[in-house]
Amino acid sequence: MKIKQINILGIETSCDETAAAVVAEGKVIKSSVVASQTKLHEKYGGVVPEIASRAHIEKIYPVIAEAITQAGVGEDNIDAIAVANQPGLTVALIVGVTAAKTLAFMWEKPLIAINHLHAHLQSALLGQDSPELPAAALIVSGGHTSLYDYHSPLQPVLLGSTIDDAAGEAFDKVASILNLPYPGGPSIEKAAKNGDSKAIKFPVSMLGKDSLDFSFSGIKTAVLYYCHGKDMKGENKVDSMTSEEIADIAASFQSAVVDALVKKTKRAAEKIGAKTILLGGGVAANTELRTRLQEMCDSMTPARKLLVAPKQYCTDNAVMVASLAYYKFKAGLFADLTLEPKSTG
């Protein structure tokens, strides 16, 4: 007799991606639909919450309907509705949470609340049946830079996080300083390919020899001063820079940020005796970060295994939401219809 699979519909609206997916057994991806808002926010150089919220309202039900259609399942085959309810932009989260609660009520399905950051950890484990644990898990995105002690999908323990700008936010701001397109991560990486990463020594605070927290506001300011002068009254040097000079700044900035991320991850891995390193979040798509982390893992004694989220699941998506929800479903960890979005988590 064929054993029925557990199908979970995941919904993600924490920032500027409206996403829905159906995932079976936590790993079989039956559908994944993402409506990006990048073009809407491009001219502002960052996400505008009110614009994001309106776009989510317009897209949420068409995206959910498309995900269900692609999966080839009906409501009778959906076993639970999962939604990212924290952390994120409250005005954006509320759209997804409202949609999820509505479907859970109408279809009489369990509702599962998902922490967006914990879901990013799950992205690095897609297709992995039995990773060696514990793992030191690094999440690097536009809004968050965090390290976790990962023992199970249900019990990630926060080890450190950013005390100011997240790495992805610093990429966006530096791209803006250099007149590069939004989003900043891909633009900086593209420019850096033609640059010398040792051309300029930009500082990144390590916050003490034992700290597992991050700080990237200083390097952002260092780039700003380099391009505009410390008094901010001088000429905007960027306008007269050659493409080679801009490439050198991008490469030097990127190298410094990656250096801090790698050193802190190694520090965390040694502290908890990690057997595996996990990497997820939008900035996890960065090639230099992936390469440097792999080199770090190979150089450690004993060597660690690096598990990185597939590039299509680095940025916000609902596959990671539905995948993590499977483990909460099995553990009977359900939410009720009073569930509310939370900006922090």
C-alpha positions, 0 to 999 in steps of 0.5 A: 500500500502506498504511504500518503505523503505529507504535503505542506503549503508554505507562504513567505512575505517577510520582505519583498518576495511574494512566495508560495510552495508545496513541499512533500515530506520536507524535501520533495519540492512539488512547486515553487513560485516567487514574485519578485519586487526588485524592479519596484524598489530599484529606484529607491536603492532599498525596500520601501515597506509600504510599496512592498505591502501593496505588492504582496496584497496584489500578488499573494493569492495568484502566487498561492494559486499558481503554486497549488496548480504547479504541484498538481494537488488540491486542498484535500491533499494539503496537510497543513499551511505554513507561513513565515511570521517573523522576523521581517517587515511587519506590513509585509508579514501581515499579508502572508499571515492573513492569507495563511490563517484564512486558508487554514480556517477555510480548509480546516487545516493546521497552521504552522508558524515559521521563523524566517531565519530558521527557514534559511537554515533549512535551505542549506539542508535541502536534499540532505538526509542525515547531515553530521551534527552539530553544525555551525550555521551562518545566515547572511542576508539583507536584513540579518547576519547570524550564527547558530549552533544547529542540532536539529531543525527545531532547536537552532541556538543563536550564537551571534548576530549583527549589532548594526548593519547586516552584511547584505545591507552593507552591500546595498549601501556600498553599491549605492555609494559606487553608483552600482545597481540595486540589489547591491550584492550581485552588483558588487560581486560583478564589479569585484571580478575585475578588481584587486581585492588587496588594493585598499585595506578596509577595516571590519570590526571583529568585536573582540577575540571571542565575539561571535557578533558582527558589525558592518557599519564601520566598513560602509562608512570607510568606503563612504569616506574613501569616496567622498572624503572624511569631512563629506564636503569634498568632491564625489570622487566616484563620478570621476573614477575609472571602472578599474578603480570602482572594481578595486573598491568593490573587490576590497570591500567584498573581500573584507566582509567575506573575511569577517564572515569566514573568521567568525564562522570558524570561531563558532565551529571551533567553539561548539565542535561543529562537524558541519558548516551550513550557509544560507541567506541571500548573500550565500549566493556570493561566489567568493563567500562560498569559495572561502568557506569551502577553503576554511572547511578543507583546512580545518583539522579534521575537515568539516563538510560545507552545506550551502543552500542552492542558489535558487533558494538563497533568496527568500522563498517558500520552499524553505518555509514548507520544508521546515514546517514538515518537522514542526508538523511531525512534532505537533507544533501548531499555531492557532488563528490568533497568530500575529506577525513579529518584526523581530525573532 
